[in-house]
Amino acid sequence: MSLIYTRMAKEADLNEIMVIISSAKQFLKNAGSSQWQNGYPTGEDILQDIKQKQGFVLIVDGKIAGYCATIVGIEPTYLDIKGEWHNDTDPYATIHRMAIAREYRGQHLASFLLSDIISIFVAQKIKNFRIDTGKQNQIVQHLATSHNFKQRGIISVTEDPIDPERLAFELNL
């Protein structure tokens, strides 16, 4: 069995994280998705995550196998939803920029990362989580629903001019 855990990302991890992000962009492109095809997320986006202590890496046997950002607070793109959030009063954590390294795909490691993130933030008294994804991103949709997130509606993002609509999911514990 492999040693798998999640830790906060460090600036020294940036190059490895960007390899993962680049590979994920290509993966999405090959799947016909417009998500992440307009430059986003950039190295500066990831560096900001790290500096703001919002970036996390999944470690498998000492190697970085995945990345995501988790932000507690109001997500501006979630203020306008076609649908309705179930809990719009308590603080929530938004999970963004989730990606698994090419060589680790198909091993269900995104489930480990998502479960770890939920555990980290539940320990900080956050019990509401949100995530969004493109309509063609069946992987993240399945990941969300398999972790009991419920689809709440559609939000719009600015970084994808081709298809700005994203399916929005929420988990209330």
C-alpha positions in Angstrom: 0.0 0.0 0.0 1.2 3.5 -0.8 1.6 6.3 1.6 -0.9 8.9 0.5 -1.6 12.2 2.2 -2.3 15.9 1.5 -0.2 18.9 2.6 -0.1 22.6 2.0 1.8 23.4 -1.2 5.1 25.3 -1.0 6.6 27.7 -3.5 9.3 25.0 -4.1 6.5 22.8 -5.4 5.4 25.3 -8.1 7.3 23.7 -11.1 5.9 20.2 -10.3 2.4 21.6 -9.9 2.6 23.4 -13.2 3.6 20.2 -15.0 0.4 18.6 -13.5 -1.7 21.7 -14.5 -0.2 21.6 -18.1 -1.0 17.9 -18.4 -4.5 18.5 -17.1 -5.1 21.2 -19.7 -4.0 18.8 -22.5 -6.2 16.1 -21.0 -9.2 18.5 -21.0 -8.4 19.6 -24.6 -8.2 16.0 -25.8 -11.6 15.4 -24.2 -13.1 18.2 -26.2 -13.6 20.6 -23.3 -13.0 24.3 -23.5 -12.3 24.3 -19.7 -8.7 25.6 -18.9 -8.0 26.2 -22.6 -7.6 30.0 -22.4 -4.4 30.2 -20.3 -6.1 29.7 -17.0 -4.8 28.6 -14.5 -1.5 30.3 -14.8 1.7 29.9 -12.8 0.8 33.2 -11.1 -2.7 31.8 -10.1 -1.0 28.8 -8.5 1.7 31.0 -6.8 -1.1 33.2 -5.4 -2.8 30.1 -4.0 0.4 29.0 -2.4 1.2 32.4 -0.9 -2.3 32.7 0.5 -2.0 29.2 2.0 -4.8 28.0 -0.2 -2.9 25.5 -2.4 -2.7 21.8 -1.5 -0.7 18.9 -2.9 -1.5 15.2 -2.8 1.6 13.2 -2.0 2.0 9.6 -3.0 5.1 7.8 -1.8 6.9 11.1 -1.4 6.0 12.5 -4.9 3.5 15.2 -5.8 0.6 13.5 -7.5 -2.1 16.1 -7.4 -3.0 19.7 -6.7 -6.0 21.8 -5.7 -6.8 25.2 -4.2 -9.3 25.5 -1.5 -10.6 28.9 -0.6 -12.8 29.8 2.4 -15.0 32.8 1.9 -17.2 34.2 -0.7 -16.6 33.0 -4.3 -17.7 36.0 -6.5 -18.7 33.7 -9.4 -21.1 31.8 -7.0 -23.1 34.9 -6.1 -25.1 34.6 -9.4 -26.4 31.1 -9.8 -29.1 29.7 -12.0 -30.5 27.5 -9.3 -30.1 27.8 -5.6 -27.5 27.0 -2.9 -28.9 24.9 -0.1 -26.9 26.7 2.6 -26.1 30.3 1.8 -25.6 31.4 5.4 -22.7 29.4 6.8 -19.1 29.8 5.6 -18.0 27.5 2.8 -14.9 26.3 1.2 -14.6 26.3 -2.6 -12.4 23.7 -4.2 -10.7 25.0 -7.4 -8.0 23.9 -9.9 -8.0 20.2 -9.0 -5.7 18.1 -11.1 -4.0 14.8 -10.9 -0.6 14.1 -12.5 -0.8 12.1 -15.8 1.1 9.1 -14.4 -1.4 8.8 -11.5 -4.6 9.1 -13.5 -7.0 6.2 -13.2 -6.0 5.3 -9.6 -8.9 7.2 -8.0 -6.4 9.6 -6.3 -8.7 12.5 -6.8 -11.0 10.8 -4.3 -8.2 10.8 -1.7 -7.4 14.4 -2.4 -11.1 15.5 -2.1 -11.6 13.4 1.1 -8.4 14.9 2.6 -9.5 18.4 1.7 -12.9 17.9 3.3 -11.3 16.5 6.4 -8.8 19.4 6.7 -11.5 22.0 6.5 -14.0 20.1 8.7 -11.3 20.2 11.4 -11.4 24.0 11.0 -15.2 24.0 11.5 -16.1 24.4 7.8 -19.0 22.1 6.9 -20.1 23.5 3.6 -18.2 22.9 0.4 -18.7 24.0 -3.2 -17.1 22.9 -6.5 -17.9 23.7 -10.1 -16.9 22.1 -13.4 -17.5 22.2 -17.1 -20.5 20.3 -18.6 -18.1 18.0 -20.5 -16.0 17.2 -17.4 -17.6 13.9 -16.5 -14.7 13.0 -14.2 -15.2 15.9 -11.8 -19.0 15.6 -12.0 -18.6 11.9 -10.9 -16.1 12.8 -8.2 -18.5 15.4 -6.8 -21.6 13.2 -6.8 -19.7 10.2 -5.5 -18.7 12.4 -2.5 -22.4 13.4 -1.9 -22.1 16.8 -3.5 -25.5 17.8 -5.0 -25.8 19.8 -8.2 -27.4 23.1 -7.3 -27.4 25.0 -10.6 -25.2 26.7 -13.1 -22.7 29.5 -12.6 -20.6 31.5 -15.1 -16.9 32.0 -15.2 -14.9 34.7 -17.0 -11.8 32.6 -17.9 -13.7 30.5 -20.5 -15.1 32.7 -23.3 -16.2 29.7 -25.4 -18.4 28.0 -22.7 -18.5 30.0 -19.5 -21.3 28.0 -17.9 -20.2 25.6 -15.1 -22.2 23.0 -13.2 -22.2 24.1 -9.5 -22.2 21.5 -6.7 -22.5 21.8 -3.0 -21.9 19.5 0.0 -23.5 20.3 3.3 -22.3 18.3 6.3 
